Amino acid sequence: MNRPPHTAQSLPDPTISLSEGWHCLHMYWRVCQSQLVQLDAAARARGREELEEILNPEADGAPQRMQLSLISGHRADLGLMLMDPDPLVIDRVVQKVRASAVGPALEPVWSFVSISEVSEYVPTIEQYSERLRQDGMTEADPAWDARVNAYAQRLPAMNKQRLYPEIPPLPVVCFYPMNKIRHPQANWYTLPFSERSKLMAEHATSGIKFAGRVSQLITASTGFDDWEWGVTLWGRNPESIKEIVYTMRFDQASAKYAEFGPFYIGYATTAVDAVAHLRL
Ligand code: 76R
């Protein structure tokens, strides 16, 4: 699932890689039965083998991250999340699927293009210290140094996970896009930074209660797709997904300012299992 970093020989074109972070694509296909039955048995067998190779995250030239899921419901059958410094390495996978022998039977039904980032609301060490002060702590407090140092130690690894995430070993995968609204009565973009920061701190406090049960990746898509962020959640079980999405709707940042797009819920799988499950 997680591959070692690019070698010097395979560094992406610097003009289309990011100064930091990776390109990300969420791609969804539906199996088109009327096309599938038109393929003869040899083409289907060849197509299955091709897919197992194209969708193998360990294969040479595969993107840095690639996770397959089986999607519930009629809107899609197969989901693929891809991340890489080079957007064309990501696109190559999609084109290979299309060009495979079973490509005609795999109808792309949705996709979402985004990039990883460190949000502007992730507190710097100074902002974190300021929050401790607001909570009534002072530098004289015996726990002050421990708290600030622990945050300073945690921050680089947390930022690395936001920019170059490892895919967590959790079986349930949920994806949905979201915006912060610009309604005359509730316009996120006219709030001062201090107010937005306060709301995001409340959001983080409610989210952190799910540590260990749900892992999240927020990818940014302003200028890349029709929504402003993609939310990828990995859950230890299905009910944790329902609980986190429900709970976080009560955060002021979501209750008042968020709107959501379609939700895709699926179960992490391998290429070999996906091909068998989809009866290709
Ligand atoms: O990353 C951090 O831990 C720092 C705090 C934090 C930021 C900056 C954080 C924590 N989030 C941040 C940014 Mn989040 N998040 C969502 C959703 O369904 C909904 O209501 C909204 C979708 C979920 C479920 C979620 C979960 N978060 C953001 C942003 C970017 C804002 C920007 O940059 O303008 C969005 C759109 C967003 C949305 N968030 C957490 C979580 C969880 C579980 C946490 C705590 C986890 C942790 O800190 O380890």
Boltz pocket constraint, residues with backbone or C-beta under 6 A from the ligand:
constraints:
  - pocket:
      binder: B
      contacts: [[A, 119], [A, 120], [A, 121], [A, 122], [A, 123], [A, 178], [A, 200], [A, 203], [A, 204], [A, 205], [A, 206], [A, 207], [A, 208], [A, 209], [A, 210], [A, 211], [A, 214], [A, 216], [A, 218], [A, 229], [A, 231], [A, 244], [A, 245], [A, 248], [A, 249], [A, 254], [A, 258]]
      max_distance: 6.0
